Amino acid sequence: MFKSVKYIYYMLLTLCYLEVVNMTDLDTVLSIIENPTRRRILEALVREPHYPLQLSRELRMSQQAIMKHLKVLEENNLVRSFLMESDRGGPARKVYVPVRGFSILVDVGPGLFNVEILSRENFEIESRTDLNMQEKENIDFDLFCKKYAEMRNQIEAIDKELEELQNRRRALIEKKEKILSETRELVESSIGDYEARRVIYESVKHPTLTATQIAKALGLRDEVVEDILGTINGGS
């Protein structure tokens, strides 16, 4: 368990969630992770930093193929590489670590289509000195087992809380779908103009958007949207 290897620790200095509305960024991320090999590489890297050779052995692929995928991930700022000196006196080797975390939410249902990416981008890589064999021999195994059990319990508690949040979110999404379905029926039965229906529906679906923002989202002129919303708000 405690064999002599070089460990790299990376620290999350700041954790922040940013709602990204740039569809180009979302499309880029989706195009990258749709590849199953790149997903497996990311799965390995979030567990611990890897050399290309380690990934090649774990994924049972050639290093050339692994390097091709790592290049895509690095060019799109999902991973970062740096040289690390060998603890056996050999040449320095390139190590890869993740530098961006994200979650992708996709909601599709009656009257509802929403895709967004929640990014966690402020990662900082910190290298620490080797844990040599003497240091590892001094590690208290009982302490290790205690810490191991504590971390499992913490993750179990977090997973339970996340499940509760997901259930709450599911209930809210179902409620939102119902309201949007009612909105669609009301708008279709009351408004004859197609562009007006689009504007009204968008203003209900995204109530915090301004007329200018709605116009940009729908590809319409500002004055068109302002006129439609002005008529509706004036009659309410």
VENGI-V822216 format. One record per pair of residues at least 12 apart in sequence whose C-alpha atoms are under 10 Angstrom apart, sorted by the first residue. I is the first residue (numbers start at 1). J is the second residue. D is the distance in whole Angstrom. If there is no record, write none. Layout:
# VENGI-V822216
i=I j=J d=D
i=I j=J d=D
This chain:
# VENGI-V822216
i=1 j=136 d=10
i=2 j=131 d=9
i=2 j=132 d=10
i=2 j=133 d=8
i=2 j=135 d=10
i=2 j=136 d=6
i=2 j=137 d=8
i=2 j=139 d=9
i=3 j=131 d=10
i=3 j=132 d=9
i=3 j=133 d=7
i=3 j=136 d=8
i=3 j=137 d=10
i=4 j=87 d=9
i=4 j=130 d=9
i=4 j=131 d=7
i=4 j=132 d=6
i=4 j=133 d=6
i=4 j=134 d=9
i=4 j=135 d=10
i=4 j=136 d=8
i=5 j=86 d=9
i=5 j=87 d=7
i=5 j=88 d=9
i=5 j=130 d=8
i=5 j=131 d=7
i=5 j=132 d=8
i=5 j=133 d=9
i=6 j=84 d=9
i=6 j=85 d=9
i=6 j=86 d=8
i=6 j=87 d=7
i=6 j=88 d=10
i=6 j=127 d=10
i=6 j=128 d=9
i=6 j=129 d=8
i=6 j=130 d=5
i=6 j=131 d=7
i=6 j=132 d=8
i=7 j=48 d=9
i=7 j=49 d=8
i=7 j=127 d=8
i=7 j=128 d=7
i=7 j=129 d=8
i=7 j=130 d=6
i=7 j=131 d=7
i=7 j=132 d=10
i=8 j=48 d=8
i=8 j=49 d=7
i=8 j=50 d=10
i=8 j=84 d=9
i=8 j=95 d=9
i=8 j=97 d=9
i=8 j=125 d=9
i=8 j=126 d=7
i=8 j=127 d=5
i=8 j=128 d=6
i=8 j=129 d=8
i=8 j=130 d=8
i=9 j=48 d=8
i=9 j=49 d=8
i=9 j=97 d=10
i=9 j=124 d=10
i=9 j=125 d=7
i=9 j=126 d=6
i=9 j=127 d=6
i=9 j=128 d=7
i=9 j=129 d=10
i=10 j=48 d=9
i=10 j=49 d=9
i=10 j=97 d=8
i=10 j=98 d=9
i=10 j=99 d=9
i=10 j=123 d=8
i=10 j=124 d=7
i=10 j=125 d=5
i=10 j=126 d=5
i=10 j=127 d=7
i=10 j=128 d=9
i=11 j=122 d=10
i=11 j=123 d=7
i=11 j=124 d=6
i=11 j=125 d=6
i=11 j=126 d=6
i=11 j=127 d=9
i=12 j=99 d=9
i=12 j=120 d=10
i=12 j=121 d=9
i=12 j=122 d=7
i=12 j=123 d=5
i=12 j=124 d=6
i=12 j=125 d=8
i=12 j=126 d=9
i=13 j=122 d=7
i=13 j=123 d=6
i=13 j=124 d=6
i=13 j=125 d=9
i=14 j=120 d=9
i=14 j=121 d=9
i=14 j=122 d=6
i=14 j=123 d=7
i=14 j=124 d=9
i=15 j=101 d=9
i=15 j=119 d=9
i=15 j=120 d=6
i=15 j=121 d=8
i=15 j=122 d=6
i=15 j=123 d=8
i=16 j=101 d=10
i=16 j=118 d=9
i=16 j=119 d=7
i=16 j=120 d=5
i=16 j=121 d=7
i=16 j=122 d=7
i=17 j=101 d=10
i=17 j=102 d=8
i=17 j=103 d=9
i=17 j=117 d=9
i=17 j=118 d=6
i=17 j=119 d=6
i=17 j=120 d=6
i=17 j=121 d=8
i=17 j=122 d=10
i=18 j=102 d=9
i=18 j=117 d=8
i=18 j=118 d=6
i=18 j=119 d=5
i=18 j=120 d=7
i=18 j=121 d=9
i=19 j=116 d=7
i=19 j=117 d=6
i=19 j=118 d=5
i=19 j=119 d=7
i=19 j=120 d=10
i=20 j=115 d=10
i=20 j=116 d=7
i=20 j=117 d=6
i=20 j=118 d=7
i=20 j=119 d=7
i=21 j=115 d=9
i=21 j=116 d=7
i=21 j=117 d=8
i=21 j=118 d=10
i=22 j=116 d=9
i=22 j=117 d=9
i=23 j=115 d=9
i=23 j=116 d=8
i=23 j=117 d=9
i=25 j=76 d=10
i=25 j=117 d=9
i=26 j=104 d=9
i=26 j=115 d=9
i=26 j=116 d=7
i=26 j=117 d=6
i=26 j=118 d=10
i=27 j=117 d=10
i=28 j=76 d=8
i=29 j=73 d=10
i=29 j=76 d=8
i=29 j=78 d=9
i=29 j=102 d=9
i=29 j=104 d=9
i=29 j=117 d=9
i=30 j=104 d=9
i=30 j=117 d=10
i=32 j=69 d=9
i=32 j=72 d=8
i=32 j=73 d=7
i=32 j=76 d=9
i=32 j=78 d=10
i=33 j=73 d=9
i=35 j=69 d=9
i=37 j=59 d=8
i=37 j=61 d=9
i=37 j=65 d=10
i=37 j=66 d=8
i=37 j=69 d=8
i=38 j=66 d=9
i=38 j=68 d=10
i=38 j=69 d=6
i=38 j=70 d=8
i=38 j=72 d=9
i=38 j=73 d=8
i=39 j=69 d=10
i=40 j=55 d=9
i=40 j=58 d=10
i=40 j=59 d=8
i=41 j=55 d=7
i=41 j=56 d=10
i=41 j=58 d=9
i=41 j=59 d=8
i=41 j=66 d=8
i=41 j=69 d=8
i=41 j=70 d=8
i=41 j=73 d=9
i=41 j=96 d=10
i=41 j=98 d=10
i=42 j=70 d=9
i=42 j=73 d=9
i=42 j=78 d=9
i=42 j=79 d=8
i=42 j=96 d=10
i=42 j=97 d=9
i=42 j=98 d=7
i=43 j=98 d=10
i=44 j=58 d=9
i=44 j=59 d=9
i=44 j=97 d=10
i=44 j=98 d=10
i=45 j=79 d=8
i=45 j=95 d=10
i=45 j=96 d=7
i=45 j=97 d=6
i=45 j=98 d=6
i=45 j=99 d=10
i=46 j=79 d=10
i=46 j=97 d=7
i=46 j=98 d=6
i=46 j=99 d=9
i=46 j=100 d=10
i=46 j=101 d=9
i=47 j=97 d=9
i=47 j=98 d=10
i=48 j=96 d=9
i=48 j=97 d=7
i=48 j=98 d=9
i=49 j=81 d=9
i=49 j=95 d=7
i=49 j=96 d=6
i=49 j=97 d=5
i=49 j=98 d=8
i=50 j=81 d=10
i=50 j=94 d=9
i=50 j=95 d=6
i=50 j=96 d=6
i=50 j=97 d=7
i=51 j=63 d=10
i=51 j=81 d=9
i=51 j=83 d=10
i=51 j=84 d=10
i=51 j=93 d=7
i=51 j=94 d=6
i=51 j=95 d=5
i=51 j=96 d=6
i=51 j=97 d=9
i=52 j=64 d=9
i=52 j=65 d=10
i=52 j=66 d=7
i=52 j=67 d=7
i=52 j=70 d=8
i=52 j=93 d=9
i=52 j=94 d=8
i=52 j=95 d=7
i=52 j=96 d=8
i=53 j=66 d=9
i=53 j=67 d=9
i=53 j=93 d=10
i=53 j=94 d=10
i=53 j=95 d=10
i=54 j=66 d=10
i=54 j=95 d=10
i=55 j=67 d=9
i=55 j=96 d=10
i=70 j=96 d=8
i=73 j=98 d=9
i=74 j=96 d=9
i=74 j=97 d=10
i=74 j=98 d=9
i=74 j=99 d=9
i=76 j=100 d=10
i=77 j=98 d=9
i=77 j=99 d=7
i=77 j=100 d=7
i=77 j=121 d=9
i=78 j=97 d=9
i=78 j=98 d=6
i=78 j=99 d=6
i=78 j=100 d=5
i=78 j=101 d=8
i=78 j=102 d=10
i=78 j=121 d=9
i=79 j=96 d=7
i=79 j=97 d=5
i=79 j=98 d=4
i=79 j=99 d=5
i=79 j=100 d=7
i=79 j=101 d=10
i=80 j=94 d=10
i=80 j=95 d=8
i=80 j=96 d=6
i=80 j=97 d=5
i=80 j=98 d=6
i=80 j=99 d=6
i=80 j=100 d=9
i=80 j=125 d=9
i=81 j=93 d=10
i=81 j=94 d=6
i=81 j=95 d=5
i=81 j=96 d=4
i=81 j=97 d=6
i=81 j=98 d=9
i=81 j=99 d=10
i=82 j=94 d=5
i=82 j=95 d=6
i=82 j=96 d=7
i=82 j=97 d=9
i=82 j=125 d=10
i=83 j=95 d=6
i=83 j=96 d=9
i=84 j=127 d=9
i=87 j=130 d=8
i=87 j=132 d=9
i=97 j=125 d=8
i=98 j=121 d=10
i=98 j=123 d=8
i=98 j=124 d=10
i=98 j=125 d=9
i=99 j=120 d=9
i=99 j=121 d=7
i=99 j=122 d=7
i=99 j=123 d=5
i=99 j=124 d=7
i=99 j=125 d=8
i=100 j=119 d=7
i=100 j=120 d=6
i=100 j=121 d=5
i=100 j=122 d=7
i=100 j=123 d=7
i=100 j=124 d=10
i=101 j=118 d=8
i=101 j=119 d=6
i=101 j=120 d=5
i=101 j=121 d=6
i=101 j=122 d=9
i=101 j=123 d=8
i=102 j=117 d=7
i=102 j=118 d=5
i=102 j=119 d=4
i=102 j=120 d=5
i=102 j=121 d=8
i=103 j=116 d=8
i=103 j=117 d=6
i=103 j=118 d=5
i=103 j=119 d=6
i=103 j=120 d=8
i=104 j=116 d=6
i=104 j=117 d=5
i=104 j=118 d=6
i=104 j=119 d=9
i=105 j=117 d=6
i=105 j=118 d=8
i=107 j=170 d=10
i=107 j=173 d=8
i=107 j=177 d=10
i=108 j=173 d=10
i=108 j=177 d=9
i=109 j=173 d=9
i=109 j=174 d=8
i=109 j=176 d=10
i=109 j=177 d=7
i=109 j=178 d=10
i=109 j=180 d=10
i=109 j=181 d=9
i=110 j=174 d=9
i=110 j=176 d=9
i=110 j=177 d=6
i=110 j=178 d=8
i=110 j=179 d=10
i=110 j=180 d=7
i=110 j=181 d=6
i=110 j=182 d=10
i=110 j=184 d=10
i=111 j=176 d=9
i=111 j=177 d=6
i=111 j=178 d=8
i=111 j=179 d=9
i=111 j=180 d=5
i=111 j=181 d=5
i=111 j=182 d=9
i=111 j=183 d=8
i=111 j=184 d=7
i=111 j=185 d=10
i=111 j=201 d=9
i=111 j=205 d=9
i=112 j=173 d=9
i=112 j=174 d=10
i=112 j=176 d=8
i=112 j=177 d=6
i=112 j=178 d=9
i=112 j=179 d=10
i=112 j=180 d=7
i=112 j=181 d=8
i=112 j=205 d=8
i=113 j=177 d=10
i=113 j=205 d=10
i=176 j=205 d=9
i=177 j=205 d=10
i=179 j=204 d=9
i=179 j=205 d=9
i=180 j=201 d=8
i=180 j=204 d=8
i=180 j=205 d=7
i=183 j=200 d=9
i=183 j=201 d=7
i=183 j=204 d=8
i=183 j=205 d=9
i=184 j=197 d=9
i=184 j=198 d=10
i=184 j=200 d=9
i=184 j=201 d=7
i=184 j=204 d=10
i=186 j=201 d=10
i=187 j=200 d=8
i=187 j=201 d=7
i=188 j=201 d=10
i=195 j=218 d=9
i=195 j=220 d=9
i=195 j=224 d=9
i=195 j=225 d=9
i=195 j=228 d=9
i=196 j=224 d=9
i=196 j=225 d=8
i=196 j=227 d=10
i=196 j=228 d=6
i=196 j=229 d=9
i=196 j=232 d=10
i=197 j=228 d=9
i=198 j=214 d=10
i=198 j=218 d=8
i=198 j=225 d=10
i=199 j=211 d=9
i=199 j=214 d=7
i=199 j=215 d=8
i=199 j=217 d=10
i=199 j=218 d=8
i=199 j=220 d=9
i=199 j=224 d=9
i=199 j=225 d=7
i=199 j=226 d=10
i=199 j=228 d=7
i=199 j=229 d=8
i=200 j=214 d=10
i=200 j=225 d=9
i=200 j=228 d=8
i=200 j=229 d=7
i=200 j=232 d=8
i=202 j=214 d=7
i=202 j=215 d=10
i=202 j=217 d=9
i=202 j=218 d=9
i=203 j=225 d=10
i=203 j=229 d=8
i=210 j=222 d=10
i=210 j=225 d=10
i=210 j=226 d=9
i=211 j=223 d=9
i=211 j=224 d=9
i=211 j=225 d=6
i=211 j=226 d=6
i=211 j=227 d=9
i=211 j=228 d=10
i=211 j=229 d=8
i=211 j=230 d=10
i=212 j=224 d=10
i=212 j=225 d=8
i=212 j=226 d=8
i=213 j=225 d=10
i=214 j=226 d=9
